Amino acid sequence: MKTGKVIGNIWATRKEERLSGMKLLIVQPFNPADDTEIEFPVIASDIIGAGIGEKVLYVNGSSARAAAGGQEIPVDAAVVAIIDDQEIIR
């Protein structure tokens, strides 16, 4: 799993049939140790109802397809949890 912050939505009227009804989010990956942005934003399917500004956990690849409903679903990232809080002890 990776951490990210939802920074936007993506809407697509015409899309692959298996994406029908799926909400798509723009997620900015971040380092949970210091909240700095890492990597480029990704497009992720939203299976839990996350909103803009929320910190989330997301998965990639086959884990994302499984979370979205099956290996035949064409997604590469899926939001699987909303982060309530975190604690890092050093």
C-alpha positions as CSV (number, residue, x, y, z in Angstrom):
1,M,0.0,0.0,0.0
2,K,1.0,3.6,-0.6
3,T,-0.1,6.9,0.9
4,G,-1.6,9.7,-1.1
5,K,-3.8,12.8,-0.9
6,V,-6.8,13.2,-3.1
7,I,-6.3,16.4,-5.1
8,G,-9.0,16.1,-7.7
9,N,-11.6,14.2,-9.7
10,I,-11.6,12.8,-13.2
11,W,-14.8,12.5,-15.3
12,A,-15.0,10.5,-18.4
13,T,-18.3,10.3,-20.2
14,R,-17.0,7.7,-22.7
15,K,-15.0,5.0,-21.2
16,E,-14.4,1.3,-21.2
17,E,-17.6,-0.5,-20.3
18,R,-16.1,-2.1,-17.1
19,L,-15.3,1.3,-15.7
20,S,-19.0,2.3,-15.9
21,G,-20.2,3.8,-12.6
22,M,-16.7,3.9,-11.2
23,K,-15.6,7.2,-9.5
24,L,-12.0,8.2,-10.5
25,L,-9.7,10.4,-8.3
26,I,-6.4,12.2,-8.8
27,V,-4.2,11.1,-6.0
28,Q,-0.8,12.8,-5.1
29,P,1.5,10.3,-3.4
30,F,3.3,11.6,-0.3
31,N,5.9,10.5,2.2
32,P,4.0,9.8,5.5
33,A,7.1,10.6,7.5
34,D,7.1,14.3,6.6
35,D,4.1,14.8,4.3
36,T,6.3,15.8,1.3
37,E,5.0,15.0,-2.2
38,I,6.7,12.2,-4.0
39,E,6.3,11.0,-7.6
40,F,3.7,12.2,-10.0
41,P,-0.1,12.2,-9.3
42,V,-1.9,9.0,-10.2
43,I,-5.5,8.3,-11.3
44,A,-7.2,5.8,-8.9
45,S,-10.6,4.2,-8.8
46,D,-12.4,5.1,-5.6
47,I,-14.2,2.1,-4.1
48,I,-14.7,3.7,-0.6
49,G,-16.0,7.2,-1.2
50,A,-13.0,9.3,-0.5
51,G,-13.1,13.1,-1.1
52,I,-10.8,15.9,-2.1
53,G,-8.3,16.8,0.6
54,E,-8.4,13.4,2.3
55,K,-5.3,11.4,2.9
56,V,-5.7,7.8,1.7
57,L,-4.1,4.4,1.2
58,Y,-4.0,3.1,-2.3
59,V,-2.8,0.0,-4.1
60,N,-1.5,-0.6,-7.6
61,G,-1.5,-3.4,-10.1
62,S,-3.3,-6.7,-9.5
63,S,-4.2,-5.5,-5.9
64,A,-6.0,-2.6,-7.4
65,R,-7.9,-4.7,-9.9
66,A,-8.9,-7.1,-7.1
67,A,-10.1,-4.2,-4.9
68,A,-12.1,-2.8,-7.8
69,G,-13.9,-6.0,-8.3
70,G,-11.9,-8.4,-10.4
71,Q,-8.7,-9.0,-12.5
72,E,-10.6,-8.1,-15.7
73,I,-11.3,-4.5,-14.6
74,P,-8.8,-2.1,-16.3
75,V,-7.5,-0.1,-13.4
76,D,-3.9,0.3,-12.2
77,A,-4.6,2.1,-8.8
78,A,-7.5,1.9,-6.3
79,V,-8.1,3.8,-3.1
80,V,-8.7,1.3,-0.4
81,A,-8.8,3.3,2.9
82,I,-9.1,6.8,4.3
83,I,-6.4,7.7,6.8
84,D,-7.8,8.9,10.1
85,D,-4.5,9.5,11.8
86,Q,-0.9,8.3,12.0
87,E,1.8,8.1,14.5
88,I,5.5,7.9,13.8
89,I,7.9,7.2,16.6
90,R,11.6,8.0,16.1
